[in-house]
Amino acid sequence: MTNRKKRRCNACRAASGREETCCYPTYPSVEIARQSLARYIEEYNERRPHQALWNYTPGYVHKLGNNTKLLHRHREIIQIVKKHRVNENRTSIAMV
């Protein structure tokens, strides 16, 4: 593998600055390509939150296996955040 400068494709330039797998059009071997793609799929499904899934990962949503559970969990988090904000507002008003 050569140490040439990585060029970003148009799709990666349009994205949020992340280097994506598509930036590497050729791989030195099939095994390296498989490993690279496996790492990308792992990150995409297990570590990268998706806005369409309320910032949960696809893996988490799949493990729940139930939209009702996901909606319930989302509502719980909203309530926790609301309580936290109310407490912060009360504290800041009391300090004035």
N, C-alpha and C positions, 0 to 999 in steps of 0.2 A: 504494500500500500504506500502510495506516495504522500509526501507532506505538502501537498498543494493547498492553496487557500480555498476554503469552502465557499462556493457560490450559492446564494439562496435563490430558490425558485420563486415565481410570482405568487404562488399560494402562500408560501412562508412569509414573503414580504407583506402580504395583506393581513396575515395573522398578527397576533400580539407579540411579535418579536421572538417567538419560540422557534428553535431549530427542529424541524420535523423530519421524519424518516425519509420523506420524499426528496429531501435535499441531497440524498446520496443515490444517484441513479445507477451506479454500479457497485458491486461488492466484490471483494477478492475471491470469495468462495460462497457456495450455497449455504454452508453451515453458518458462516458469519451473517449472511442475509437472514437466515431463519432466527438466529439469536437476536439480531437487531429488531426484527419485526415482532418477535415475542416480547421483548422489553417494551416496545412501543404499545402493543396491545395491553400489556399488564398496566402500564401507566394510564392509558386511556380509560380502562375499565375500573381500576382499583384505586387510583390516586388522584385523578383529575376530576374535580367537581364539574357538573354540567348545569348551566343555568336553567335549561328546560326541565331539569329534575330537581328544582329548588336547591341547587348547589350540593346535591348528593352525588355520589359516584354511581355509574351504572351497576357496578358490582353490588353496592349496598342495596340499591333498589331491587335488583334481581334476587338477592338473598332474602329480602323481606317477602317477595313473592306475592304481595297483596297491595293493591292501590289504597285500600282502606287503612291499612297499617301505616303506609307512607303519609297519607293525609293526616292521620292522627298524630304521628311524630312531628310533622311540620307544624301543626297547630300547637303542640306542646312547646316547641321551640319559640314560636311567636309569643306565646304567653309568658315564657321566661324572659324574653327580651323586653316585653312591655313592662313587666314588674321591675326589672332592672332599671329601665329608663325612668319610671315613676319614682323609684327610690332615689335615683341621682338628682332628679328635679327637685324633690322635697329637700334633699340635703343642701343643694345649692341655694334654694329659697331661704332655708333656715339660716344660712351663713350670712345672708344679706342683711 
